[in-house]
Amino acid sequence: MIPIRRDYITGMSNIKLRIADVPFEIPFRIKHDGVAIVVYQSHEGIRAYEDVCPHAAWPLSSGLVCNGVLECPGHGWEFNIQTGQCLNAPVYCLTPVNVRVDGDSVHLDYDPSTFRNGRRLAKNETLSAA
């Protein structure tokens, strides 16, 4: 009998990091299989999102966090670092990456198909041909 891994969801990509390798209160970029993810560690825990602003595709890992708000370096859009919600245009949010902490390791689980070329669809929005 083949054992079933309880820490993995079939079809999802997984990145494993050491907590000690994730900077504290500084956005950190990691690339894996062509996907860029921004990871942020604070007293509230570790959060991760697709590393791209839904407004103009700037890398959020180049931005700054102040008082729990991540500011995009491109046009200054602001995002709640805990929820990913955009404060400038609430219909937008960051694409979240599932974070699991196991001892001194951080596991990032994500489905690359939810990353829409740097733009996550807002609720009730559909893709249309340009």
N, CA, C and O atoms as a GROMACS GRO file, in nm:
protein
  520
    1MET      N    1   0.084  -0.118   0.000
    1MET     CA    2   0.000   0.000   0.000
    1MET      C    3   0.088   0.124   0.000
    1MET      O    4   0.184   0.133   0.076
    2ILE      N    5   0.054   0.220  -0.086
    2ILE     CA    6   0.129   0.344  -0.096
    2ILE      C    7   0.073   0.442   0.006
    2ILE      O    8  -0.048   0.467   0.008
    3PRO      N    9   0.158   0.499   0.092
    3PRO     CA   10   0.108   0.594   0.192
    3PRO      C   11   0.059   0.722   0.126
    3PRO      O   12   0.116   0.768   0.027
    4ILE      N   13  -0.046   0.780   0.181
    4ILE     CA   14  -0.101   0.905   0.132
    4ILE      C   15  -0.040   1.020   0.211
    4ILE      O   16  -0.046   1.022   0.334
    5ARG      N   17   0.018   1.116   0.139
    5ARG     CA   18   0.072   1.233   0.206
    5ARG      C   19  -0.043   1.320   0.253
    5ARG      O   20  -0.131   1.354   0.174
    6ARG      N   21  -0.043   1.356   0.378
    6ARG     CA   22  -0.150   1.439   0.435
    6ARG      C   23  -0.119   1.588   0.427
    6ARG      O   24  -0.204   1.671   0.459
    7ASP      N   25   0.004   1.623   0.384
    7ASP     CA   26   0.043   1.764   0.380
    7ASP      C   27   0.047   1.821   0.239
    7ASP      O   28   0.111   1.924   0.216
    8TYR      N   29  -0.019   1.756   0.145
    8TYR     CA   30  -0.011   1.799   0.007
    8TYR      C   31  -0.145   1.780  -0.063
    8TYR      O   32  -0.213   1.680  -0.041
    9ILE      N   33  -0.182   1.876  -0.145
    9ILE     CA   34  -0.306   1.867  -0.221
    9ILE      C   35  -0.268   1.831  -0.364
    9ILE      O   36  -0.186   1.899  -0.426
   10THR      N   37  -0.326   1.725  -0.418
   10THR     CA   38  -0.295   1.678  -0.551
   10THR      C   39  -0.313   1.789  -0.654
   10THR      O   40  -0.413   1.861  -0.653
   11GLY      N   41  -0.215   1.803  -0.743
   11GLY     CA   42  -0.222   1.902  -0.850
   11GLY      C   43  -0.170   2.039  -0.813
   11GLY      O   44  -0.163   2.127  -0.898
   12MET      N   45  -0.132   2.059  -0.688
   12MET     CA   46  -0.082   2.189  -0.647
   12MET      C   47   0.070   2.187  -0.641
   12MET      O   48   0.132   2.086  -0.604
   13SER      N   49   0.130   2.300  -0.677
   13SER     CA   50   0.274   2.314  -0.665
   13SER      C   51   0.307   2.343  -0.519
   13SER      O   52   0.225   2.399  -0.446
   14ASN      N   53   0.426   2.305  -0.478
   14ASN     CA   54   0.467   2.320  -0.340
   14ASN      C   55   0.610   2.372  -0.334
   14ASN      O   56   0.698   2.320  -0.403
   15ILE      N   57   0.633   2.472  -0.252
   15ILE     CA   58   0.766   2.525  -0.226
   15ILE      C   59   0.791   2.512  -0.077
   15ILE      O   60   0.704   2.545   0.004
   16LYS      N   61   0.908   2.463  -0.041
   16LYS     CA   62   0.944   2.451   0.100
   16LYS      C   63   1.062   2.543   0.129
   16LYS      O   64   1.163   2.540   0.059
   17LEU      N   65   1.046   2.627   0.232
   17LEU     CA   66   1.149   2.720   0.276
   17LEU      C   67   1.176   2.701   0.424
   17LEU      O   68   1.091   2.649   0.498
   18ARG      N   69   1.293   2.743   0.467
   18ARG     CA   70   1.318   2.749   0.611
   18ARG      C   71   1.269   2.885   0.660
   18ARG      O   72   1.290   2.986   0.594
   19ILE      N   73   1.203   2.888   0.774
   19ILE     CA   74   1.154   3.015   0.830
   19ILE      C   75   1.269   3.114   0.844
   19ILE      O   76   1.252   3.233   0.819
   20ALA      N   77   1.386   3.064   0.882
   20ALA     CA   78   1.502   3.151   0.901
   20ALA      C   79   1.545   3.220   0.770
   20ALA      O   80   1.615   3.321   0.775
   21ASP      N   81   1.504   3.166   0.654
   21ASP     CA   82   1.542   3.225   0.525
   21ASP      C   83   1.442   3.331   0.478
   21ASP      O   84   1.466   3.397   0.376
   22VAL      N   85   1.331   3.348   0.549
   22VAL     CA   86   1.231   3.448   0.512
   22VAL      C   87   1.257   3.573   0.595
   22VAL      O   88   1.244   3.570   0.718
   23PRO      N   89   1.294   3.684   0.530
   23PRO     CA   90   1.322   3.806   0.606
   23PRO      C   91   1.200   3.851   0.688
   23PRO      O   92   1.086   3.824   0.651
   24PHE      N   93   1.227   3.918   0.798
   24PHE     CA   94   1.121   3.967   0.886
   24PHE      C   95   1.081   4.108   0.844
   24PHE      O   96   1.166   4.197   0.837
   25GLU      N   97   0.952   4.128   0.817
   25GLU     CA   98   0.893   4.257   0.781
   25GLU      C   99   0.954   4.321   0.657
   25GLU      O  100   0.962   4.444   0.646
   26ILE      N  101   0.998   4.237   0.563
   26ILE     CA  102   1.048   4.282   0.434
   26ILE      C  103   0.988   4.191   0.328
   26ILE      O  104   1.001   4.069   0.339
   27PRO      N  105   0.922   4.245   0.225
   27PRO     CA  106   0.870   4.159   0.118
   27PRO      C  107   0.984   4.081   0.053
   27PRO      O  108   1.090   4.136   0.022
   28PHE      N  109   0.961   3.952   0.034
   28PHE     CA  110   1.064   3.860  -0.015
   28PHE      C  111   1.010   3.789  -0.139
   28PHE      O  112   0.900   3.733  -0.136
   29ARG      N  113   1.086   3.791  -0.248
   29ARG     CA  114   1.043   3.730  -0.374
   29ARG      C  115   1.106   3.591  -0.390
   29ARG      O  116   1.225   3.572  -0.365
   30ILE      N  117   1.023   3.497  -0.430
   30ILE     CA  118   1.072   3.364  -0.463
   30ILE      C  119   1.011   3.324  -0.596
   30ILE      O  120   0.892   3.347  -0.620
   31LYS      N  121   1.093   3.264  -0.683
   31LYS     CA  122   1.044   3.217  -0.813
   31LYS      C  123   1.053   3.066  -0.816
   31LYS      O  124   1.149   3.006  -0.769
   32HIS      N  125   0.948   3.005  -0.875
   32HIS     CA  126   0.943   2.860  -0.884
   32HIS      C  127   0.860   2.823  -1.007
   32HIS      O  128   0.745   2.864  -1.018
   33ASP      N  129   0.918   2.746  -1.097
   33ASP     CA  130   0.848   2.702  -1.218
   33ASP      C  131   0.781   2.817  -1.293
   33ASP      O  132   0.667   2.804  -1.338
   34GLY      N  133   0.852   2.929  -1.306
   34GLY     CA  134   0.801   3.042  -1.382
   34GLY      C  135   0.701   3.128  -1.309
   34GLY      O  136   0.646   3.222  -1.367
   35VAL      N  137   0.675   3.100  -1.182
   35VAL     CA  138   0.581   3.177  -1.101
   35VAL      C  139   0.659   3.254  -0.996
   35VAL      O  140   0.748   3.200  -0.931
   36ALA      N  141   0.624   3.382  -0.979
   36ALA     CA  142   0.688   3.463  -0.876
   36ALA      C  143   0.588   3.484  -0.762
   36ALA      O  144   0.471   3.514  -0.784
   37ILE      N  145   0.637   3.466  -0.640
   37ILE     CA  146   0.555   3.478  -0.520
   37ILE      C  147   0.622   3.575  -0.424
   37ILE      O  148   0.744   3.570  -0.406
   38VAL      N  149   0.543   3.663  -0.363
   38VAL     CA  150   0.595   3.752  -0.259
   38VAL      C  151   0.554   3.692  -0.124
   38VAL      O  152   0.438   3.659  -0.101
   39VAL      N  153   0.653   3.679  -0.036
   39VAL     CA  154   0.632   3.623   0.097
   39VAL      C  155   0.664   3.732   0.198
   39VAL      O  156   0.761   3.806   0.182
   40TYR      N  157   0.579   3.742   0.302
   40TYR     CA  158   0.598   3.846   0.403
   40TYR      C  159   0.579   3.784   0.541
   40TYR      O  160   0.476   3.723   0.569
   41GLN      N  161   0.679   3.802   0.627
   41GLN     CA  162   0.673   3.751   0.764
   41GLN      C  163   0.664   3.868   0.861
   41GLN      O  164   0.743   3.963   0.854
   42SER      N  165   0.568   3.860   0.952
   42SER     CA  166   0.552   3.962   1.055
   42SER      C  167   0.513   3.893   1.185
   42SER      O  168   0.509   3.770   1.192
   43HIS      N  169   0.484   3.972   1.288
   43HIS     CA  170   0.438   3.916   1.415
   43HIS      C  171   0.305   3.845   1.399
   43HIS      O  172   0.273   3.756   1.478
   44GLU      N  173   0.226   3.883   1.298
   44GLU     CA  174   0.096   3.820   1.274
   44GLU      C  175   0.107   3.688   1.199
   44GLU      O  176   0.008   3.616   1.186
   45GLY      N  177   0.225   3.654   1.151
   45GLY     CA  178   0.246   3.529   1.078
   45GLY      C  179   0.310   3.552   0.943
   45GLY      O  180   0.370   3.657   0.918
   46ILE      N  181   0.296   3.453   0.857
   46ILE     CA  182   0.355   3.459   0.723
   46ILE      C  183   0.242   3.459   0.621
   46ILE      O  184   0.150   3.377   0.629
   47ARG      N  185   0.250   3.551   0.526
   47ARG     CA  186   0.152   3.561   0.419
   47ARG      C  187   0.226   3.550   0.286
   47ARG      O  188   0.343   3.585   0.277
   48ALA      N  189   0.157   3.502   0.183
   48ALA     CA  190   0.218   3.492   0.051
   48ALA      C  191   0.112   3.516  -0.056
   48ALA      O  192  -0.004   3.478  -0.041
   49TYR      N  193   0.154   3.582  -0.163
   49TYR     CA  194   0.066   3.616  -0.274
   49TYR      C  195   0.144   3.606  -0.404
   49TYR      O  196   0.267   3.605  -0.404
   50GLU      N  197   0.071   3.599  -0.516
   50GLU     CA  198   0.138   3.611  -0.645
   50GLU      C  199   0.209   3.746  -0.644
   50GLU      O  200   0.151   3.847  -0.603
   51ASP      N  201   0.334   3.748  -0.690
   51ASP     CA  202   0.415   3.870  -0.682
   51ASP      C  203   0.390   3.962  -0.800
   51ASP      O  204   0.478   3.987  -0.882
   52VAL      N  205   0.267   4.012  -0.807
   52VAL     CA  206   0.234   4.103  -0.915
   52VAL      C  207   0.113   4.188  -0.874
   52VAL      O  208   0.015   4.136  -0.818
   53CYS      N  209   0.121   4.316  -0.901
   53CYS     CA  210   0.009   4.406  -0.872
   53CYS      C  211  -0.099   4.384  -0.978
   53CYS      O  212  -0.068   4.382  -1.097
   54PRO      N  213  -0.225   4.368  -0.938
   54PRO     CA  214  -0.332   4.347  -1.035
   54PRO      C  215  -0.362   4.470  -1.120
   54PRO      O  216  -0.435   4.461  -1.219
   55HIS      N  217  -0.306   4.585  -1.083
   55HIS     CA  218  -0.330   4.709  -1.157
   55HIS      C  219  -0.244   4.718  -1.282
   55HIS      O  220  -0.295   4.733  -1.392
   56ALA      N  221  -0.112   4.708  -1.264
   56ALA     CA  222  -0.022   4.727  -1.379
   56ALA      C  223   0.094   4.628  -1.379
   56ALA      O  224   0.196   4.651  -1.445
   57ALA      N  225   0.079   4.517  -1.306
   57ALA     CA  226   0.174   4.405  -1.309
   57ALA      C  227   0.313   4.436  -1.254
   57ALA      O  228   0.410   4.369  -1.291
   58TRP      N  229   0.326   4.534  -1.167
   58TRP     CA  230   0.454   4.561  -1.103
   58TRP      C  231   0.481   4.452  -0.999
   58TRP      O  232   0.387   4.400  -0.940
   59PRO      N  233   0.609   4.417  -0.974
   59PRO     CA  234   0.639   4.318  -0.870
   59PRO      C  235   0.621   4.379  -0.730
   59PRO      O  236   0.688   4.476  -0.695
   60LEU      N  237   0.531   4.322  -0.653
   60LEU     CA  238   0.501   4.375  -0.520
   60LEU      C  239   0.618   4.354  -0.423
   60LEU      O  240   0.629   4.425  -0.323
   61SER      N  241   0.704   4.258  -0.452
   61SER     CA  242   0.819   4.234  -0.365
   61SER      C  243   0.916   4.352  -0.365
   61SER      O  244   1.001   4.362  -0.277
   62SER      N  245   0.903   4.442  -0.461
   62SER     CA  246   0.986   4.563  -0.464
   62SER      C  247   0.921   4.678  -0.386
   62SER      O  248   0.979   4.786  -0.374
   63GLY      N  249   0.802   4.654  -0.334
   63GLY     CA  250   0.731   4.756  -0.259
   63GLY      C  251   0.769   4.758  -0.112
   63GLY      O  252   0.853   4.680  -0.067
   64LEU      N  253   0.707   4.848  -0.039
   64LEU     CA  254   0.732   4.862   0.104
   64LEU      C  255   0.605   4.830   0.183
   64LEU      O  256   0.494   4.848   0.134
   65VAL      N  257   0.624   4.783   0.306
   65VAL     CA  258   0.512   4.758   0.396
   65VAL      C  259   0.524   4.855   0.513
   65VAL      O  260   0.629   4.866   0.576
   66CYS      N  261   0.414   4.924   0.540
   66CYS     CA  262   0.410   5.017   0.653
   66CYS      C  263   0.273   5.003   0.719
   66CYS      O  264   0.170   5.016   0.652
   67ASN      N  265   0.272   4.977   0.849
   67ASN     CA  266   0.146   4.962   0.924
   67ASN      C  267   0.052   4.860   0.862
   67ASN      O  268  -0.069   4.882   0.855
   68GLY      N  269   0.108   4.748   0.815
   68GLY     CA  270   0.026   4.641   0.761
   68GLY      C  271  -0.025   4.663   0.620
   68GLY      O  272  -0.112   4.590   0.573
   69VAL      N  273   0.030   4.765   0.552
   69VAL     CA  274  -0.012   4.796   0.415
   69VAL      C  275   0.108   4.781   0.321
   69VAL      O  276   0.213   4.842   0.342
   70LEU      N  277   0.090   4.699   0.218
   70LEU     CA  278   0.193   4.680   0.115
   70LEU      C  279   0.164   4.777   0.002
   70LEU      O  280   0.056   4.775  -0.057
   71GLU      N  281   0.261   4.862  -0.028
   71GLU     CA  282   0.244   4.960  -0.135
   71GLU      C  283   0.317   4.915  -0.259
   71GLU      O  284   0.436   4.884  -0.254
   72CYS      N  285   0.246   4.913  -0.372
   72CYS     CA  286   0.306   4.877  -0.500
   72CYS      C  287   0.406   4.985  -0.540
   72CYS      O  288   0.375   5.104  -0.530
   73PRO      N  289   0.525   4.946  -0.586
   73PRO     CA  290   0.626   5.046  -0.623
   73PRO      C  291   0.594   5.120  -0.753
   73PRO      O  292   0.654   5.224  -0.781
   74GLY      N  293   0.501   5.067  -0.831
   74GLY     CA  294   0.470   5.129  -0.960
   74GLY      C  295   0.382   5.252  -0.952
   74GLY      O  296   0.425   5.362  -0.987
   75HIS      N  297   0.260   5.234  -0.905
   75HIS     CA  298   0.165   5.344  -0.903
   75HIS      C  299   0.108   5.370  -0.764
   75HIS      O  300   0.014   5.448  -0.748
   76GLY      N  301   0.165   5.306  -0.663
   76GLY     CA  302   0.126   5.336  -0.525
   76GLY      C  303  -0.001   5.268  -0.477
   76GLY      O  304  -0.053   5.304  -0.372
   77TRP      N  305  -0.053   5.171  -0.552
   77TRP     CA  306  -0.170   5.100  -0.501
   77TRP      C  307  -0.134   5.033  -0.371
   77TRP      O  308  -0.022   4.986  -0.354
   78GLU      N  309  -0.228   5.028  -0.277
   78GLU     CA  310  -0.202   4.974  -0.144
   78GLU      C  311  -0.289   4.851  -0.119
   78GLU      O  312  -0.405   4.845  -0.160
   79PHE      N  313  -0.229   4.753  -0.050
   79PHE     CA  314  -0.296   4.627  -0.021
   79PHE      C  315  -0.279   4.592   0.126
   79PHE      O  316  -0.170   4.606   0.182
   80ASN      N  317  -0.386   4.547   0.188
   80ASN     CA  318  -0.379   4.496   0.324
   80ASN      C  319  -0.295   4.369   0.320
   80ASN      O  320  -0.334   4.274   0.252
   81ILE      N  321  -0.184   4.365   0.390
   81ILE     CA  322  -0.091   4.251   0.382
   81ILE      C  323  -0.152   4.124   0.441
   81ILE      O  324  -0.112   4.014   0.404
   82GLN      N  325  -0.249   4.138   0.532
   82GLN     CA  326  -0.310   4.020   0.593
   82GLN      C  327  -0.418   3.958   0.505
   82GLN      O  328  -0.437   3.836   0.507
   83THR      N  329  -0.490   4.040   0.428
   83THR     CA  330  -0.603   3.989   0.349
   83THR      C  331  -0.579   3.993   0.199
   83THR      O  332  -0.645   3.920   0.124
   84GLY      N  333  -0.487   4.077   0.153
   84GLY     CA  334  -0.463   4.094   0.011
   84GLY      C  335  -0.560   4.190  -0.056
   84GLY      O  336  -0.548   4.215  -0.176
   85GLN      N  337  -0.654   4.245   0.019
   85GLN     CA  338  -0.755   4.336  -0.036
   85GLN      C  339  -0.690   4.469  -0.075
   85GLN      O  340  -0.611   4.525   0.000
   86CYS      N  341  -0.725   4.519  -0.193
   86CYS     CA  342  -0.676   4.649  -0.239
   86CYS      C  343  -0.752   4.760  -0.167
   86CYS      O  344  -0.875   4.757  -0.160
   87LEU      N  345  -0.679   4.856  -0.114
   87LEU     CA  346  -0.741   4.967  -0.041
   87LEU      C  347  -0.782   5.079  -0.135
   87LEU      O  348  -0.870   5.158  -0.100
   88ASN      N  349  -0.720   5.088  -0.253
   88ASN     CA  350  -0.752   5.194  -0.349
   88ASN      C  351  -0.873   5.159  -0.434
   88ASN      O  352  -0.955   5.245  -0.467
   89ALA      N  353  -0.884   5.032  -0.469
   89ALA     CA  354  -0.994   4.984  -0.554
   89ALA      C  355  -1.038   4.850  -0.498
   89ALA      O  356  -0.987   4.746  -0.539
   90PRO      N  357  -1.133   4.850  -0.404
   90PRO     CA  358  -1.171   4.729  -0.330
   90PRO      C  359  -1.220   4.611  -0.414
   90PRO      O  360  -1.232   4.501  -0.361
   91VAL      N  361  -1.248   4.630  -0.544
   91VAL     CA  362  -1.288   4.516  -0.626
   91VAL      C  363  -1.167   4.428  -0.660
   91VAL      O  364  -1.184   4.316  -0.708
   92TYR      N  365  -1.046   4.478  -0.635
   92TYR     CA  366  -0.926   4.401  -0.663
   92TYR      C  367  -0.868   4.341  -0.535
   92TYR      O  368  -0.882   4.397  -0.426
   93CYS      N  369  -0.806   4.226  -0.551
   93CYS     CA  370  -0.734   4.164  -0.440
   93CYS      C  371  -0.617   4.086  -0.497
   93CYS      O  372  -0.614   4.052  -0.615
   94LEU      N  373  -0.521   4.059  -0.412
   94LEU     CA  374  -0.405   3.981  -0.453
   94LEU      C  375  -0.441   3.833  -0.459
   94LEU      O  376  -0.531   3.788  -0.388
   95THR      N  377  -0.372   3.759  -0.543
   95THR     CA  378  -0.394   3.616  -0.554
   95THR      C  379  -0.319   3.548  -0.440
   95THR      O  380  -0.196   3.550  -0.438
   96PRO      N  381  -0.390   3.486  -0.346
   96PRO     CA  382  -0.324   3.428  -0.228
   96PRO      C  383  -0.255   3.296  -0.259
   96PRO      O  384  -0.292   3.222  -0.350
   97VAL      N  385  -0.154   3.270  -0.180
   97VAL     CA  386  -0.082   3.142  -0.181
   97VAL      C  387  -0.100   3.082  -0.042
   97VAL      O  388  -0.078   3.151   0.058
   98ASN      N  389  -0.139   2.957  -0.035
   98ASN     CA  390  -0.158   2.891   0.094
   98ASN      C  391  -0.024   2.874   0.165
   98ASN      O  392   0.072   2.825   0.106
   99VAL      N  393  -0.019   2.914   0.291
   99VAL     CA  394   0.102   2.905   0.373
   99VAL      C  395   0.077   2.808   0.488
   99VAL      O  396  -0.020   2.821   0.561
  100ARG      N  397   0.167   2.709   0.502
  100ARG     CA  398   0.162   2.617   0.615
  100ARG      C  399   0.298   2.620   0.683
  100ARG      O  400   0.401   2.610   0.617
  101VAL      N  401   0.298   2.634   0.815
  101VAL     CA  402   0.422   2.631   0.893
  101VAL      C  403   0.428   2.498   0.964
  101VAL      O  404   0.334   2.456   1.031
  102ASP      N  405   0.541   2.430   0.948
  102ASP     CA  406   0.563   2.300   1.009
  102ASP      C  407   0.701   2.301   1.073
  102ASP      O  408   0.802   2.283   1.005
  103GLY      N  409   0.705   2.323   1.204
  103GLY     CA  410   0.833   2.333   1.274
  103GLY      C  411   0.908   2.455   1.227
  103GLY      O  412   0.859   2.568   1.239
  104ASP      N  413   1.028   2.434   1.172
  104ASP     CA  414   1.107   2.547   1.122
  104ASP      C  415   1.096   2.563   0.970
  104ASP      O  416   1.177   2.632   0.908
  105SER      N  417   0.994   2.498   0.910
  105SER     CA  418   0.973   2.505   0.765
  105SER      C  419   0.844   2.577   0.731
  105SER      O  420   0.747   2.575   0.807
  106VAL      N  421   0.845   2.642   0.615
  106VAL     CA  422   0.727   2.707   0.559
  106VAL      C  423   0.698   2.638   0.426
  106VAL      O  424   0.787   2.623   0.342
  107HIS      N  425   0.574   2.596   0.408
  107HIS     CA  426   0.532   2.534   0.284
  107HIS      C  427   0.436   2.629   0.213
  107HIS      O  428   0.339   2.677   0.273
  108LEU      N  429   0.465   2.657   0.087
  108LEU     CA  430   0.378   2.739   0.004
  108LEU      C  431   0.311   2.647  -0.097
  108LEU      O  432   0.378   2.588  -0.181
  109ASP      N  433   0.180   2.636  -0.088
  109ASP     CA  434   0.103   2.551  -0.179
  109ASP      C  435   0.018   2.643  -0.267
  109ASP      O  436  -0.053   2.730  -0.217
  110TYR      N  437   0.026   2.622  -0.399
  110TYR     CA  438  -0.051   2.707  -0.489
  110TYR      C  439  -0.086   2.632  -0.616
  110TYR      O  440  -0.021   2.535  -0.654
  111ASP      N  441  -0.190   2.680  -0.679
  111ASP     CA  442  -0.234   2.626  -0.806
  111ASP      C  443  -0.199   2.730  -0.912
  111ASP      O  444  -0.264   2.835  -0.918
  112PRO      N  445  -0.098   2.705  -0.997
  112PRO     CA  446  -0.056   2.805  -1.096
  112PRO      C  447  -0.169   2.849  -1.190
  112PRO      O  448  -0.162   2.959  -1.246
  113SER      N  449  -0.271   2.767  -1.208
  113SER     CA  450  -0.380   2.804  -1.297
  113SER      C  451  -0.464   2.920  -1.241
  113SER      O  452  -0.541   2.981  -1.315
  114THR      N  453  -0.450   2.950  -1.111
  114THR     CA  454  -0.524   3.064  -1.054
  114THR      C  455  -0.452   3.195  -1.076
  114THR      O  456  -0.507   3.302  -1.051
  115PHE      N  457  -0.327   3.187  -1.124
  115PHE     CA  458  -0.251   3.308  -1.154
  115PHE      C  459  -0.284   3.348  -1.298
  115PHE      O  460  -0.249   3.277  -1.393
  116ARG      N  461  -0.349   3.458  -1.313
  116ARG     CA  462  -0.400   3.499  -1.444
  116ARG      C  463  -0.311   3.607  -1.506
  116ARG      O  464  -0.352   3.722  -1.522
  117ASN      N  465  -0.188   3.567  -1.540
  117ASN     CA  466  -0.095   3.660  -1.604
  117ASN      C  467  -0.085   3.791  -1.527
  117ASN      O  468  -0.084   3.899  -1.586
  118GLY      N  469  -0.078   3.780  -1.396
  118GLY     CA  470  -0.060   3.898  -1.313
  118GLY      C  471  -0.190   3.970  -1.279
  118GLY      O  472  -0.185   4.078  -1.221
  119ARG      N  473  -0.304   3.913  -1.314
  119ARG     CA  474  -0.429   3.981  -1.284
  119ARG      C  475  -0.531   3.881  -1.232
  119ARG      O  476  -0.568   3.787  -1.302
  120ARG      N  477  -0.574   3.901  -1.112
  120ARG     CA  478  -0.677   3.814  -1.055
  120ARG      C  479  -0.812   3.878  -1.082
  120ARG      O  480  -0.831   3.998  -1.062
  121LEU      N  481  -0.906   3.796  -1.126
  121LEU     CA  482  -1.039   3.847  -1.154
  121LEU      C  483  -1.109   3.887  -1.026
  121LEU      O  484  -1.103   3.816  -0.926
  122ALA      N  485  -1.176   3.999  -1.030
  122ALA     CA  486  -1.258   4.041  -0.918
  122ALA      C  487  -1.385   3.958  -0.917
  122ALA      O  488  -1.418   3.893  -1.017
  123LYS      N  489  -1.457   3.960  -0.807
  123LYS     CA  490  -1.584   3.888  -0.799
  123LYS      C  491  -1.677   3.936  -0.911
  123LYS      O  492  -1.683   4.056  -0.942
  124ASN      N  493  -1.749   3.844  -0.971
  124ASN     CA  494  -1.846   3.872  -1.077
  124ASN      C  495  -1.783   3.925  -1.206
  124ASN      O  496  -1.855   3.977  -1.291
  125GLU      N  497  -1.652   3.914  -1.222
  125GLU     CA  498  -1.585   3.961  -1.343
  125GLU      C  499  -1.546   3.841  -1.426
  125GLU      O  500  -1.510   3.736  -1.372
  126THR      N  501  -1.551   3.855  -1.557
  126THR     CA  502  -1.510   3.747  -1.646
  126THR      C  503  -1.404   3.798  -1.741
  126THR      O  504  -1.394   3.918  -1.764
  127LEU      N  505  -1.325   3.707  -1.795
  127LEU     CA  506  -1.225   3.745  -1.895
  127LEU      C  507  -1.296   3.773  -2.025
  127LEU      O  508  -1.390   3.703  -2.061
  128SER      N  509  -1.252   3.875  -2.096
  128SER     CA  510  -1.308   3.902  -2.227
  128SER      C  511  -1.195   3.926  -2.325
  128SER      O  512  -1.086   3.970  -2.287
  129ALA      N  513  -1.221   3.898  -2.451
  129ALA     CA  514  -1.120   3.919  -2.555
  129ALA      C  515  -1.105   4.067  -2.580
  129ALA      O  516  -1.204   4.141  -2.583
  130ALA      N  517  -0.984   4.109  -2.599
  130ALA     CA  518  -0.958   4.253  -2.624
  130ALA      C  519  -0.969   4.286  -2.771
  130ALA      O  520  -0.951   4.401  -2.810
   0.00000   0.00000   0.00000
